[in-house]
Amino acid sequence: MAKPVDILSQYWGHPAFRPGQEDIVNSVLAGDDVLALLPTGGGKSICFQVPAMMREGICIVVTPLIALMQDQVDQLNKRGIKAIAINASMSPKEIDIKLDNCVYGAVKFLYVSPERLKTDLFRARLANMKVGLLAIDEAHCISQWGYDFRPSYLEIAEIREVIPDVNIIALTATATEKVKVDIQEKLLFKKQHVFQKSFARDNLSYSVRRVEDKERKLLEVLKNVMGSAIVYVNTRKATKELATLLYKNGISADYYHAGLSYEDRKDKQQKWQNNKTRVVVATNAFGMGIDKPDVRIVIHMSLTQDLESYYQEAGRAGRDQKKAYALILYNDADVKELNEKLKLQYPELTLIKRTYQCLANYYKLAVGSGTDQSFDFDIHEFSESYQLNHLQVYYVLKKLEEEGLILFNESFHQPSQLNFNVDNKALYEFQIAQGRFDPLIKTILRVYGGELFSNFLKISENQLARQLETTERKIVEALNALVGFGIINYNQKKDKPQLTFVQQRFAVESLPLNVKRLKEREENAKSKIEGVTKYLANDHQCRTAQLLAYFGETSYDHCGICDVCVQQKKSGHVEHLEQYRLQIDHIIREEPIPVEVLVDTINPPNKEELLELVREMLDANEMTYDDQWRLVKAGR
């Protein structure tokens, strides 16, 4: 019988598990309910995919990350593992066929959103599925004390009644002690069972810099720390402006946010991953699911609203285990903005109800209709139509989402999909009767194969157009005509933000808002912001130790590489560092000098140590850069 490591090698090509993974896999295989906490880049997916491959039956994967579902499904399919995803933008016919394949086909992994679990169709098919494992990704979403609460997660435990003998693995990158207990209680664990890898990152240097000219400091840092970088900001406008500033200063940079088209996002991401672009300036839409191990620095130019988000985003640096940096650049205005944003994020009930009514009017939904319907959504167009502030609308949507009434997906992409609605015989008869469609049908069958009769497959109108030497527009017209004849089911690609009504449209006066929970969530958000501000202000305790304490992990060691530890070392006046400092001071008094020439001139045995000293002297304003990015004595 194959061992877990054999499956890992056969399908993923890895000769051994990462630390902690094998213990989790073995516990799942033993039938335990397991909560696995692994930091960003720690390989969470392997922990449920390997045991699922060793068991008979399908693995149901519950995840809120609809934008990433298809990417994960594609990765599994490339490895020869049959996987599918279901989301609300699919037609009822497509969902029906995919669920049929989970019951009667060879599907091994089914990715669904938590909202999908409670639909009548899913419940009916689930009873007939042979389920081997239930995996809950982003499990912190089940706790209102977490940072990304989803009430639909509270209903996951209900499906355990349908599959009582199936154990569960819940996975997350971050959870406080309170959230860990909450996850296990809400998912009805038979007994508490937690695997947690330390939140410490030995190679990651955390730093905080309070500066007035953040852009100037950003340029200095990127000139000093070579290699791939991510710079996080909190608005789409800022991504473009800051990327332009970097580019004008000779730094290869691009911008990324959820408002870009799928093709643009994909192109920008690939250029950065292939090191054609050095720096990406992005909103927090960037980074999820991206496997780039050689990121040398992650810089936050805007503050996150909780330490969980900061830890995850900062953790995208140094996954190759080599020295990397996580830096926050902030000033007093940022802290003020953080607290002001909280007021926006918890809008008045009257605004929530008004916006909900506007949404119902916008899509012409009658009371009692709309369940599971998905629509293209342009937030600016909607806001202007009803004279609403688009930022306020955004936060109302997030509250309606938290209350389980809608789903709002800002960066959605779904390729076109097609399925034949008739059998071979009926299709052949149609081709004889309607000869003008014969070349298109033959091309579709040649390119995509007979599986189209039993399943929806991704297609490319552009590819079909090239094959038939025509335009993409004419292919779309022909496919829609085939839909009219009842020959195919065709879902044209979607690349706009999607808004889905998870529940029926309610009359505003009976809108089921949990006011008590909304208030508790607001208080929880306030405490999380306090956690961020304390982290910024605490310049006497090791940064890593502060983060570990937040997540309930006690550490009496100092990391030795964060800004606090480095400053404490500096106060010890290590003799050889003082010698370097004197040398640097002497050299820059003589003439301006580029940093790389300075390093070559001193030629120390440990160049990184010297560069760290240069960074400290710049931070302390003992020297600065001139307009040609040469080091000079401050005040010259």
C-alpha positions in Angstrom: 0.0 0.0 0.0 1.3 3.5 -1.0 2.6 5.7 1.8 1.8 9.4 2.0 5.3 10.3 0.8 4.8 8.1 -2.2 1.7 10.0 -3.2 3.5 13.3 -2.6 6.3 12.2 -4.9 4.0 10.7 -7.6 1.7 13.7 -8.0 3.7 16.7 -6.7 7.2 15.6 -7.4 8.5 16.3 -3.8 10.8 13.7 -2.2 9.7 14.7 1.3 7.2 16.7 3.3 7.9 20.1 4.8 8.2 20.2 8.6 4.8 19.6 10.2 3.0 18.4 7.1 3.5 14.7 7.5 2.1 14.7 11.1 -1.0 16.5 9.9 -1.5 14.1 7.0 -1.1 11.0 9.3 -3.6 12.4 11.8 -6.2 13.0 9.0 -5.6 9.5 7.7 -6.2 8.2 11.3 -9.7 9.7 11.2 -9.0 12.7 13.5 -10.7 16.0 13.2 -7.7 18.3 12.7 -7.1 22.1 12.9 -3.9 22.9 11.0 -2.2 26.3 11.4 0.6 26.8 8.9 2.0 30.3 8.0 1.7 31.8 4.6 3.6 29.6 2.1 3.6 26.7 4.6 2.0 24.2 2.2 -1.6 23.9 3.6 -3.1 22.4 0.5 -0.8 19.3 0.6 -2.2 18.6 4.1 -5.6 17.7 2.7 -4.8 16.8 -0.9 -2.4 13.9 0.0 -4.7 12.1 2.4 -7.7 12.7 0.1 -5.7 10.9 -2.7 -5.2 7.9 -0.3 -8.8 7.6 0.4 -11.7 6.3 -1.6 -14.3 8.9 -2.5 -14.3 12.7 -3.1 -12.8 15.5 -1.0 -15.1 18.5 -0.6 -13.0 21.6 -0.2 -14.9 24.6 1.3 -13.3 28.0 0.5 -14.4 31.6 0.4 -11.7 32.4 -2.2 -13.8 32.1 -5.3 -11.3 34.0 -7.4 -8.7 31.4 -6.6 -10.8 28.3 -6.9 -10.3 27.7 -10.6 -6.5 28.2 -10.2 -6.3 25.4 -7.6 -8.6 23.2 -9.8 -6.4 23.8 -12.8 -3.2 22.9 -10.8 -4.8 19.6 -9.7 -6.0 18.8 -13.3 -2.5 19.4 -14.6 -1.2 16.8 -12.2 -3.8 14.3 -13.6 -6.1 14.6 -10.6 -9.8 15.3 -11.5 -11.0 18.4 -9.8 -13.9 20.8 -10.3 -15.2 24.0 -8.8 -18.8 25.3 -8.5 -19.6 29.0 -8.0 -22.8 31.1 -8.2 -22.0 32.6 -11.7 -22.5 29.2 -13.3 -25.8 28.3 -14.9 -28.1 25.8 -13.1 -27.5 23.3 -15.9 -23.7 23.5 -15.5 -24.0 23.1 -11.7 -26.3 20.2 -12.2 -23.9 18.4 -14.5 -20.9 19.0 -12.3 -22.7 17.7 -9.2 -23.8 14.6 -11.3 -20.1 14.0 -12.1 -19.3 14.1 -8.4 -21.9 11.4 -7.8 -21.2 9.2 -10.8 -17.9 10.3 -12.2 -14.3 10.1 -11.2 -14.1 13.6 -9.6 -11.6 13.6 -6.7 -11.9 17.2 -5.5 -14.9 19.4 -5.4 -14.3 23.1 -4.5 -17.3 25.0 -3.3 -18.1 28.2 -1.4 -19.7 27.8 2.1 -22.9 29.4 0.7 -23.2 26.5 -1.8 -23.5 23.9 1.0 -27.0 25.0 2.1 -28.7 24.9 -1.3 -31.3 22.2 -1.8 -29.6 20.9 -4.9 -26.2 20.4 -3.2 -27.8 18.8 -0.1 -29.7 16.3 -2.3 -26.6 15.3 -4.3 -24.4 15.2 -1.2 -26.5 12.4 0.2 -25.5 10.3 -2.8 -21.8 11.2 -3.0 -19.1 9.0 -1.5 -17.2 11.6 0.5 -13.8 10.7 1.8 -12.8 14.0 3.5 -14.1 17.4 4.3 -11.5 20.2 4.1 -12.3 23.8 5.3 -9.9 26.4 4.0 -9.5 29.9 5.6 -11.1 28.3 8.7 -10.8 31.6 10.7 -13.8 32.8 8.8 -16.0 30.8 11.1 -15.2 32.9 14.1 -16.7 36.4 14.5 -13.6 37.1 16.6 -11.4 36.5 13.5 -10.6 39.1 11.0 -12.7 37.9 8.0 -15.9 36.5 9.5 -18.4 34.7 7.2 -21.8 33.7 8.8 -22.2 31.0 6.1 -19.2 29.2 7.7 -21.4 28.7 10.8 -23.6 26.4 8.7 -20.8 24.1 7.6 -21.3 21.9 10.6 -24.8 21.1 9.5 -23.6 19.0 6.6 -21.7 16.8 9.0 -25.1 15.4 9.9 -25.4 14.1 6.3 -21.9 12.6 6.3 -21.4 11.7 10.0 -18.5 9.3 9.4 -16.3 11.7 7.5 -13.6 13.6 9.4 -12.7 17.2 8.8 -9.5 19.2 8.4 -9.7 22.9 9.0 -6.8 25.1 7.8 -5.7 28.6 8.3 -2.6 30.7 8.3 -3.5 32.8 11.3 -5.6 32.5 14.4 -5.5 33.8 18.0 -6.1 31.4 20.9 -9.7 32.5 21.1 -10.3 31.9 17.4 -8.7 28.4 17.5 -11.1 27.3 20.2 -14.0 28.9 18.3 -13.1 27.1 15.1 -13.1 23.7 16.7 -16.4 24.3 18.6 -18.3 25.6 15.6 -17.1 22.7 13.4 -18.2 20.2 16.0 -14.8 18.6 16.5 -15.1 15.3 18.3 -12.0 16.4 20.4 -9.7 19.3 20.3 -6.8 18.6 17.9 -4.5 21.4 16.8 -1.3 21.2 14.8 0.5 24.5 14.8 3.8 25.4 13.3 5.5 28.3 15.0 4.6 31.7 13.7 8.3 32.7 13.9 10.2 33.3 10.7 13.9 33.0 11.4 14.9 34.6 8.1 12.4 37.5 8.1 13.4 40.9 9.6 10.4 43.0 10.7 10.9 46.7 10.9 8.8 49.8 11.5 9.8 53.3 10.4 7.9 56.4 11.4 8.7 59.0 8.7 7.1 62.0 7.2 8.4 61.6 3.6 7.4 58.0 3.1 8.1 58.1 -0.7 11.7 59.2 -0.2 12.3 56.5 2.4 10.7 53.9 0.0 13.1 54.9 -2.7 16.1 54.6 -0.3 15.0 51.2 0.9 14.5 49.8 -2.6 17.9 51.2 -3.6 19.5 49.4 -0.6 17.6 46.1 -0.7 18.0 44.4 -4.0 15.6 41.7 -5.4 11.9 41.2 -5.9 9.6 43.3 -3.9 5.9 44.0 -3.1 4.7 47.4 -1.9 1.2 47.5 -0.4 -1.0 50.5 -0.5 -4.8 50.9 0.3 -6.2 52.5 -2.9 -6.1 51.7 -6.6 -5.1 55.3 -7.4 -2.1 55.0 -5.1 -0.9 51.8 -6.9 -0.5 53.6 -10.2 0.9 56.8 -8.7 3.6 55.0 -6.7 4.6 52.6 -9.4 5.1 55.6 -11.7 7.2 57.3 -9.1 9.4 54.3 -8.8 9.7 53.9 -12.5 10.8 57.5 -12.9 13.5 56.9 -10.4 15.0 54.0 -12.3 13.2 51.1 -10.4 11.4 48.5 -12.5 7.9 48.7 -11.2 4.2 48.0 -12.1 0.9 48.3 -10.4 -1.9 45.8 -9.6 -5.4 46.0 -8.2 -8.8 44.2 -8.5 -10.2 46.7 -10.9 -7.9 45.7 -13.8 -9.0 43.2 -16.4 -8.2 39.5 -15.9 -5.7 39.7 -18.8 -3.9 42.7 -17.3 -3.8 41.1 -13.9 -2.4 37.9 -15.3 0.2 39.7 -17.5 1.4 41.9 -14.6 1.6 39.0 -12.2 3.6 36.8 -14.7 6.1 39.5 -15.5 6.7 40.0 -11.8 7.0 36.2 -11.1 9.4 35.9 -14.0 11.5 38.8 -12.7 10.8 41.0 -15.7 9.3 43.4 -13.3 11.1 43.9 -10.0 8.5 45.7 -7.8 4.7 45.4 -7.8 2.8 48.2 -6.1 -0.6 46.7 -5.1 -3.7 46.6 -3.0 -4.2 43.6 -0.8 -5.9 41.9 -3.9 -2.4 40.9 -4.8 -0.5 37.9 -3.3 -3.1 35.3 -2.5 -2.2 32.0 -4.0 1.0 33.4 -5.6 4.0 31.1 -5.1 7.1 33.2 -5.6 9.7 32.2 -3.0 12.4 34.8 -3.8 10.6 38.0 -2.6 13.2 39.9 -0.7 11.1 42.7 0.8 7.5 43.5 1.5 6.8 47.1 2.3 3.5 48.5 3.7 3.0 52.1 2.8 -0.5 51.8 4.3 -1.5 50.2 7.5 -3.5 47.0 7.7 -6.4 47.0 10.1 -5.3 43.9 12.0 -2.0 42.0 12.7 -3.4 38.9 11.1 -3.5 40.6 7.7 -0.1 42.2 8.2 1.4 38.8 9.2 0.0 37.1 6.1 1.0 39.9 3.7 4.5 40.4 5.2 5.0 36.6 5.1 5.1 36.7 1.3 8.7 37.7 1.7 11.5 35.1 2.0 9.7 31.9 1.4 13.0 30.6 0.0 14.3 30.7 3.6 16.9 33.3 2.7 17.2 36.7 4.5 14.2 38.9 3.7 12.6 42.1 5.1 9.1 43.2 6.1 8.9 47.0 6.6 6.1 49.3 7.6 6.5 53.0 6.7 3.9 55.2 8.4 3.3 58.6 9.9 0.6 60.1 12.3 -1.8 60.7 9.4 -1.9 57.0 8.7 -2.9 56.1 12.2 -5.6 58.8 12.1 -6.8 57.4 8.8 -6.9 53.9 10.2 -9.3 55.0 13.0 -11.4 57.1 10.6 -11.8 54.2 8.2 -13.4 52.1 11.0 -16.3 54.5 11.0 -16.8 54.0 7.3 -16.6 50.2 7.7 -19.5 50.1 10.1 -22.2 52.2 8.4 -25.5 53.2 10.0 -28.3 50.7 9.6 -30.3 53.2 7.6 -27.6 53.4 5.0 -27.3 49.6 4.9 -31.0 49.2 4.3 -31.2 52.0 1.7 -28.3 50.5 -0.3 -29.9 47.1 -0.2 -33.2 48.5 -1.5 -31.2 50.3 -4.3 -29.6 47.0 -5.2 -33.0 45.3 -5.4 -34.2 48.1 -7.6 -31.1 48.1 -9.8 -31.5 44.5 -10.7 -35.4 44.6 -10.7 -35.7 41.9 -8.1 -39.1 41.3 -6.5 -39.4 40.3 -2.9 -38.8 36.6 -2.5 -36.8 36.3 -5.7 -33.1 36.4 -6.6 -31.8 33.5 -4.5 -28.3 32.4 -5.9 -28.5 34.8 -8.8 -25.3 36.4 -9.9 -24.9 39.8 -11.7 -22.2 41.9 -13.2 -21.6 44.8 -10.9 -20.0 48.2 -11.5 -19.8 49.9 -8.2 -19.2 53.4 -9.7 -22.1 53.1 -12.1 -24.4 51.8 -9.3 -23.3 54.6 -6.9 -23.9 57.3 -9.5 -27.3 55.9 -10.4 -28.5 56.3 -6.8 -26.3 59.3 -5.8 -24.4 57.2 -3.2 -20.8 57.5 -2.2 -19.0 54.6 -3.8 -16.7 54.1 -0.8 -19.7 53.9 1.5 -21.4 51.5 -0.9 -18.3 49.3 -0.8 -18.4 49.0 3.0 -22.1 48.4 3.0 -21.6 45.5 0.5 -19.0 44.1 2.9 -21.5 44.2 5.8 -24.2 42.6 3.7 -21.7 39.9 2.8 -20.8 39.4 6.5 -24.5 39.0 7.2 -24.7 36.2 4.6 -27.1 38.2 2.3 -24.8 38.7 -0.7 -21.4 37.8 -2.1 -19.3 40.5 -3.7 -16.3 39.4 -5.8 -14.2 42.3 -7.0 -11.7 40.4 -9.2 -13.7 37.7 -10.9 -12.8 35.8 -14.0 -14.4 32.7 -15.5 -13.5 31.5 -18.9 -16.2 30.6 -21.4 -17.6 27.1 -20.9 -19.6 24.8 -23.3 -21.6 21.6 -23.1 -23.6 19.7 -25.8 -27.2 19.5 -24.9 -28.0 16.7 -27.3 -26.5 13.2 -28.0 -24.3 12.2 -31.0 -27.2 11.2 -33.2 -29.3 14.3 -32.7 -26.1 16.5 -33.2 -25.4 14.7 -36.5 -29.0 15.2 -37.7 -28.7 18.9 -36.9 -25.4 19.2 -38.8 -27.1 17.7 -41.9 -30.1 20.0 -41.5 -28.1 23.2 -40.7 -25.0 22.8 -42.7 -23.7 26.4 -42.0 -22.9 25.3 -38.4 -21.2 22.1 -39.5 -17.6 23.5 -39.7 -17.9 25.1 -36.2 -19.3 22.0 -34.6 -16.6 19.8 -36.2 -13.9 22.2 -35.0 -15.3 22.2 -31.5 -15.3 18.4 -31.3 -11.8 18.2 -32.8 -10.3 20.7 -30.4 -12.2 19.8 -27.2 -13.3 16.2 -27.7 -16.3 14.1 -26.8 -16.3 14.9 -23.1 -18.4 17.9 -24.1 -21.4 15.5 -24.2 -21.1 14.7 -20.5 -19.5 17.8 -19.0 -18.9 21.6 -19.4 -15.4 22.3 -20.6 -13.5 25.6 -20.9 -13.3 26.9 -24.5 -11.6 29.8 -26.2 -13.7 31.7 -28.8 -10.4 33.3 -30.0 -8.9 29.8 -30.7 -12.0 28.7 -32.6 -11.9 31.9 -34.6 -8.3 31.3 -35.6 -9.1 27.7 -36.6 -12.0 28.8 -38.8 -10.3 32.0 -40.1 -13.0 34.3 -38.8 -13.6 36.8 -36.0 -14.3 36.1 -32.4 -17.5 38.2 -32.6 -18.9 35.9 -35.3 -18.0 32.8 -33.2 -19.9 34.2 -30.2 -22.9 34.9 -32.5 -22.8 31.4 -33.9 -22.5 29.8 -30.4 -25.5 31.9 -29.2 -27.5 30.7 -32.2 -26.7 27.1 -31.3 -28.0 27.9 -27.8 -31.2 29.1 -29.5 -31.5 25.8 -31.3 -31.1 23.9 -28.1 -27.9 22.2 -29.3 -25.4 23.6 -26.7 -25.3 25.1 -23.3 -22.9 28.1 -23.5 -21.7 30.3 -20.7 -19.8 33.2 -22.1 -16.7 34.4 -20.2 -17.1 36.8 -17.3 -14.4 39.3 -16.3 -16.4 41.9 -14.3 -17.0 42.1 -10.5 -19.8 39.8 -9.5 -22.6 40.4 -7.0 -24.6 37.4 -5.9 -27.7 37.3 -3.9 -27.1 34.4 -1.5 -30.6 34.6 -0.1 -33.9 35.7 -1.5 -34.5 39.4 -1.8 -36.1 40.6 1.4 -38.4 43.6 2.0 -36.2 46.2 3.7 -38.4 46.3 6.8 -37.7 42.6 7.4 -34.1 42.5 6.3 -32.4 40.0 8.7 -29.5 42.0 10.1 -27.9 40.7 13.3 -27.5 44.1 15.0 -26.0 42.7 18.1 -23.3 40.8 16.1 -22.6 43.9 14.0 -21.9 45.9 17.1 -19.7 43.1 18.6 -17.8 43.0 15.3 -17.2 46.7 15.4 -15.8 46.4 19.0 -13.6 43.5 17.8 -12.3 45.6 14.9 -11.5 48.5 17.3 -9.4 46.1 19.5 -7.6 44.8 16.4 -6.7 48.4 15.4 -5.4 48.9 18.9 -3.2 45.9 18.4 -1.7 47.4 15.2 -1.0 50.8 16.9 0.6 49.1 19.9 2.9 47.1 17.5 3.9 50.4 15.7 4.7 52.1 19.0 6.5 49.3 20.8 10.1 49.9 20.0 11.6 48.1 23.0 10.4 44.5 22.4 11.5 42.2 19.6 9.0 42.5 16.6 8.9 38.7 16.1 8.2 38.2 19.9 5.4 40.8 19.6 3.7 38.9 16.8 4.1 35.6 18.5 2.5 36.9 21.6 -0.4 38.2 19.6 -1.0 34.7 18.3 -0.7 33.1 21.7 2.9 31.8 21.3 5.3 32.6 24.1 8.9 33.3 23.1 11.7 34.3 25.4 14.2 34.6 22.5 15.0 37.6 20.4 15.0 37.2 16.6 18.2 39.3 16.4 17.3 40.7 13.0 14.3 43.0 13.5 14.7 46.8 13.9 14.3 46.6 17.7 17.0 43.9 18.0 19.3 45.6 15.6 19.0 48.9 17.6 19.7 47.0 20.8 22.8 45.5 19.3 23.8 48.9 18.1 23.6 50.4 21.6 26.2 47.8 22.6 28.7 49.6 20.4 30.3 46.5 18.9 33.9 47.5 18.2 34.2 46.4 14.5 30.9 48.1 13.6 32.2 51.3 15.1 35.3 50.9 12.9 33.0 50.5 9.9 31.0 53.6 11.0 34.3 55.7 11.2 35.4 54.4 7.8 32.0 55.3 6.2 32.0 58.7 7.8 35.5 59.4 6.5 34.7 58.2 3.0 31.5 60.2 2.5 33.1 63.3 3.9 35.7 63.1 1.0 33.1 62.8 -1.8 29.7 61.4 -2.6 29.8 57.7 -3.3 27.3 55.0 -4.5 26.6 52.4 -1.9 28.0 49.5 -4.0 31.3 51.4 -4.5 31.4 52.0 -0.7 31.0 48.3 0.0 33.8 47.5 -2.5 36.0 50.1 -1.0 35.7 48.8 2.6 35.5 45.2 1.4 34.2 43.6 4.7 34.1 39.9 5.3 30.3 40.2 5.9 28.8 42.6 3.3 25.3 42.2 4.6 26.4 43.4 8.0 27.9 46.5 6.4 24.8 47.1 4.4 22.7 46.8 7.6 24.9 49.5 9.2 24.4 51.7 6.1 20.6 51.3 6.5 20.9 52.2 10.2 23.0 55.3 9.5 20.4 56.5 6.8 17.6 55.9 9.2 19.4 57.9 11.9 20.0 60.7 9.4 23.8 60.4 9.9 24.0 60.5 6.1 21.6 60.7 3.1 21.4 60.3 -0.7 22.0 63.1 -3.2 20.0 63.5 -6.4 22.2 60.9 -8.1 21.6 58.3 -5.3 25.1 58.7 -3.9 25.8 58.6 -0.2 26.6 62.0 1.3 27.0 63.4 4.8 23.7 64.7 6.0 23.4 68.5 5.7 26.0 68.8 3.0 
